[in-house]
């Protein structure tokens, strides 16, 4: 199970590196932003990145939520920091807010899904229990 989590985290790091590299190519980020919209790109990219982070972290769903949002906040800060030093890019607090907002939404849904899946697994099915008990009695 731990190796599966590592794959998710490595995928998150590789995806983040790809995002930063694409954003560092002169004109590439501006062309994508003009075509699809800057905030939509941030929302989709960081939403997907937060999914990768959430799947890669251990712990309770709430702990994974906090860890994922924290990682996205850090990744977004690093991304905006890189953009600050590129003469053809600009750092934006609003972009960072969209990054963290996307993480909160995506990871929030994943956390709720995990919580209700755990609760559903904990609730026993009376018909299934009756069939199991009658099978073991034979």
MODELLER restraints for C-alpha pairs under 7 A, 6 or more apart:
rsr = mdl.restraints
at = mdl.atoms
rsr.add(forms.Gaussian(group=physical.xy_distance, feature=features.Distance(at['CA:5:A'], at['CA:55:A']), mean=6.42, stdev=0.5))
rsr.add(forms.Gaussian(group=physical.xy_distance, feature=features.Distance(at['CA:5:A'], at['CA:56:A']), mean=4.11, stdev=0.5))
rsr.add(forms.Gaussian(group=physical.xy_distance, feature=features.Distance(at['CA:5:A'], at['CA:57:A']), mean=6.48, stdev=0.5))
rsr.add(forms.Gaussian(group=physical.xy_distance, feature=features.Distance(at['CA:6:A'], at['CA:56:A']), mean=6.04, stdev=0.5))
rsr.add(forms.Gaussian(group=physical.xy_distance, feature=features.Distance(at['CA:8:A'], at['CA:52:A']), mean=5.36, stdev=0.5))
rsr.add(forms.Gaussian(group=physical.xy_distance, feature=features.Distance(at['CA:8:A'], at['CA:53:A']), mean=6.71, stdev=0.5))
rsr.add(forms.Gaussian(group=physical.xy_distance, feature=features.Distance(at['CA:8:A'], at['CA:55:A']), mean=6.11, stdev=0.5))
rsr.add(forms.Gaussian(group=physical.xy_distance, feature=features.Distance(at['CA:8:A'], at['CA:56:A']), mean=4.69, stdev=0.5))
rsr.add(forms.Gaussian(group=physical.xy_distance, feature=features.Distance(at['CA:9:A'], at['CA:52:A']), mean=6.43, stdev=0.5))
rsr.add(forms.Gaussian(group=physical.xy_distance, feature=features.Distance(at['CA:9:A'], at['CA:53:A']), mean=5.83, stdev=0.5))
rsr.add(forms.Gaussian(group=physical.xy_distance, feature=features.Distance(at['CA:9:A'], at['CA:56:A']), mean=4.92, stdev=0.5))
rsr.add(forms.Gaussian(group=physical.xy_distance, feature=features.Distance(at['CA:11:A'], at['CA:52:A']), mean=6.92, stdev=0.5))
rsr.add(forms.Gaussian(group=physical.xy_distance, feature=features.Distance(at['CA:12:A'], at['CA:49:A']), mean=5.79, stdev=0.5))
rsr.add(forms.Gaussian(group=physical.xy_distance, feature=features.Distance(at['CA:12:A'], at['CA:52:A']), mean=5.37, stdev=0.5))
rsr.add(forms.Gaussian(group=physical.xy_distance, feature=features.Distance(at['CA:12:A'], at['CA:53:A']), mean=6.14, stdev=0.5))
rsr.add(forms.Gaussian(group=physical.xy_distance, feature=features.Distance(at['CA:20:A'], at['CA:79:A']), mean=6.36, stdev=0.5))
rsr.add(forms.Gaussian(group=physical.xy_distance, feature=features.Distance(at['CA:22:A'], at['CA:28:A']), mean=6.72, stdev=0.5))
rsr.add(forms.Gaussian(group=physical.xy_distance, feature=features.Distance(at['CA:22:A'], at['CA:29:A']), mean=6.89, stdev=0.5))
rsr.add(forms.Gaussian(group=physical.xy_distance, feature=features.Distance(at['CA:23:A'], at['CA:29:A']), mean=5.00, stdev=0.5))
rsr.add(forms.Gaussian(group=physical.xy_distance, feature=features.Distance(at['CA:26:A'], at['CA:88:A']), mean=6.75, stdev=0.5))
rsr.add(forms.Gaussian(group=physical.xy_distance, feature=features.Distance(at['CA:39:A'], at['CA:95:A']), mean=6.75, stdev=0.5))
rsr.add(forms.Gaussian(group=physical.xy_distance, feature=features.Distance(at['CA:39:A'], at['CA:98:A']), mean=6.75, stdev=0.5))
rsr.add(forms.Gaussian(group=physical.xy_distance, feature=features.Distance(at['CA:42:A'], at['CA:95:A']), mean=6.82, stdev=0.5))
rsr.add(forms.Gaussian(group=physical.xy_distance, feature=features.Distance(at['CA:42:A'], at['CA:98:A']), mean=6.43, stdev=0.5))
rsr.add(forms.Gaussian(group=physical.xy_distance, feature=features.Distance(at['CA:42:A'], at['CA:99:A']), mean=5.87, stdev=0.5))
rsr.add(forms.Gaussian(group=physical.xy_distance, feature=features.Distance(at['CA:43:A'], at['CA:98:A']), mean=5.98, stdev=0.5))
rsr.add(forms.Gaussian(group=physical.xy_distance, feature=features.Distance(at['CA:43:A'], at['CA:99:A']), mean=5.93, stdev=0.5))
rsr.add(forms.Gaussian(group=physical.xy_distance, feature=features.Distance(at['CA:43:A'], at['CA:102:A']), mean=5.21, stdev=0.5))
rsr.add(forms.Gaussian(group=physical.xy_distance, feature=features.Distance(at['CA:46:A'], at['CA:99:A']), mean=5.37, stdev=0.5))
rsr.add(forms.Gaussian(group=physical.xy_distance, feature=features.Distance(at['CA:46:A'], at['CA:102:A']), mean=6.22, stdev=0.5))
rsr.add(forms.Gaussian(group=physical.xy_distance, feature=features.Distance(at['CA:46:A'], at['CA:103:A']), mean=6.42, stdev=0.5))
rsr.add(forms.Gaussian(group=physical.xy_distance, feature=features.Distance(at['CA:47:A'], at['CA:102:A']), mean=4.95, stdev=0.5))
rsr.add(forms.Gaussian(group=physical.xy_distance, feature=features.Distance(at['CA:47:A'], at['CA:103:A']), mean=5.27, stdev=0.5))
rsr.add(forms.Gaussian(group=physical.xy_distance, feature=features.Distance(at['CA:47:A'], at['CA:106:A']), mean=5.86, stdev=0.5))
rsr.add(forms.Gaussian(group=physical.xy_distance, feature=features.Distance(at['CA:50:A'], at['CA:68:A']), mean=5.96, stdev=0.5))
rsr.add(forms.Gaussian(group=physical.xy_distance, feature=features.Distance(at['CA:50:A'], at['CA:72:A']), mean=6.38, stdev=0.5))
rsr.add(forms.Gaussian(group=physical.xy_distance, feature=features.Distance(at['CA:50:A'], at['CA:103:A']), mean=5.28, stdev=0.5))
rsr.add(forms.Gaussian(group=physical.xy_distance, feature=features.Distance(at['CA:50:A'], at['CA:106:A']), mean=6.95, stdev=0.5))
rsr.add(forms.Gaussian(group=physical.xy_distance, feature=features.Distance(at['CA:50:A'], at['CA:107:A']), mean=6.55, stdev=0.5))
rsr.add(forms.Gaussian(group=physical.xy_distance, feature=features.Distance(at['CA:51:A'], at['CA:106:A']), mean=6.79, stdev=0.5))
rsr.add(forms.Gaussian(group=physical.xy_distance, feature=features.Distance(at['CA:51:A'], at['CA:107:A']), mean=6.56, stdev=0.5))
rsr.add(forms.Gaussian(group=physical.xy_distance, feature=features.Distance(at['CA:53:A'], at['CA:68:A']), mean=5.44, stdev=0.5))
rsr.add(forms.Gaussian(group=physical.xy_distance, feature=features.Distance(at['CA:54:A'], at['CA:64:A']), mean=5.76, stdev=0.5))
rsr.add(forms.Gaussian(group=physical.xy_distance, feature=features.Distance(at['CA:54:A'], at['CA:65:A']), mean=6.73, stdev=0.5))
rsr.add(forms.Gaussian(group=physical.xy_distance, feature=features.Distance(at['CA:54:A'], at['CA:68:A']), mean=5.33, stdev=0.5))
rsr.add(forms.Gaussian(group=physical.xy_distance, feature=features.Distance(at['CA:54:A'], at['CA:107:A']), mean=6.76, stdev=0.5))
rsr.add(forms.Gaussian(group=physical.xy_distance, feature=features.Distance(at['CA:57:A'], at['CA:64:A']), mean=5.79, stdev=0.5))
rsr.add(forms.Gaussian(group=physical.xy_distance, feature=features.Distance(at['CA:58:A'], at['CA:64:A']), mean=6.49, stdev=0.5))
rsr.add(forms.Gaussian(group=physical.xy_distance, feature=features.Distance(at['CA:61:A'], at['CA:111:A']), mean=5.21, stdev=0.5))
rsr.add(forms.Gaussian(group=physical.xy_distance, feature=features.Distance(at['CA:61:A'], at['CA:114:A']), mean=6.48, stdev=0.5))
rsr.add(forms.Gaussian(group=physical.xy_distance, feature=features.Distance(at['CA:61:A'], at['CA:115:A']), mean=6.91, stdev=0.5))
rsr.add(forms.Gaussian(group=physical.xy_distance, feature=features.Distance(at['CA:62:A'], at['CA:111:A']), mean=6.59, stdev=0.5))
rsr.add(forms.Gaussian(group=physical.xy_distance, feature=features.Distance(at['CA:65:A'], at['CA:107:A']), mean=5.84, stdev=0.5))
rsr.add(forms.Gaussian(group=physical.xy_distance, feature=features.Distance(at['CA:65:A'], at['CA:108:A']), mean=6.93, stdev=0.5))
rsr.add(forms.Gaussian(group=physical.xy_distance, feature=features.Distance(at['CA:65:A'], at['CA:111:A']), mean=6.53, stdev=0.5))
rsr.add(forms.Gaussian(group=physical.xy_distance, feature=features.Distance(at['CA:69:A'], at['CA:100:A']), mean=6.56, stdev=0.5))
rsr.add(forms.Gaussian(group=physical.xy_distance, feature=features.Distance(at['CA:69:A'], at['CA:103:A']), mean=5.67, stdev=0.5))
rsr.add(forms.Gaussian(group=physical.xy_distance, feature=features.Distance(at['CA:69:A'], at['CA:104:A']), mean=6.29, stdev=0.5))
rsr.add(forms.Gaussian(group=physical.xy_distance, feature=features.Distance(at['CA:72:A'], at['CA:99:A']), mean=6.95, stdev=0.5))
rsr.add(forms.Gaussian(group=physical.xy_distance, feature=features.Distance(at['CA:72:A'], at['CA:100:A']), mean=6.19, stdev=0.5))
rsr.add(forms.Gaussian(group=physical.xy_distance, feature=features.Distance(at['CA:72:A'], at['CA:103:A']), mean=6.63, stdev=0.5))
rsr.add(forms.Gaussian(group=physical.xy_distance, feature=features.Distance(at['CA:73:A'], at['CA:100:A']), mean=5.65, stdev=0.5))
rsr.add(forms.Gaussian(group=physical.xy_distance, feature=features.Distance(at['CA:76:A'], at['CA:96:A']), mean=5.51, stdev=0.5))
rsr.add(forms.Gaussian(group=physical.xy_distance, feature=features.Distance(at['CA:76:A'], at['CA:99:A']), mean=6.19, stdev=0.5))
rsr.add(forms.Gaussian(group=physical.xy_distance, feature=features.Distance(at['CA:77:A'], at['CA:96:A']), mean=6.65, stdev=0.5))
rsr.add(forms.Gaussian(group=physical.xy_distance, feature=features.Distance(at['CA:80:A'], at['CA:91:A']), mean=4.78, stdev=0.5))
rsr.add(forms.Gaussian(group=physical.xy_distance, feature=features.Distance(at['CA:80:A'], at['CA:92:A']), mean=6.57, stdev=0.5))
rsr.add(forms.Gaussian(group=physical.xy_distance, feature=features.Distance(at['CA:81:A'], at['CA:91:A']), mean=6.61, stdev=0.5))
rsr.add(forms.Gaussian(group=physical.xy_distance, feature=features.Distance(at['CA:83:A'], at['CA:89:A']), mean=5.27, stdev=0.5))
rsr.add(forms.Gaussian(group=physical.xy_distance, feature=features.Distance(at['CA:83:A'], at['CA:90:A']), mean=5.42, stdev=0.5))
rsr.add(forms.Gaussian(group=physical.xy_distance, feature=features.Distance(at['CA:83:A'], at['CA:91:A']), mean=5.28, stdev=0.5))
rsr.add(forms.Gaussian(group=physical.xy_distance, feature=features.Distance(at['CA:84:A'], at['CA:90:A']), mean=5.26, stdev=0.5))
rsr.add(forms.Gaussian(group=physical.xy_distance, feature=features.Distance(at['CA:84:A'], at['CA:91:A']), mean=4.82, stdev=0.5))
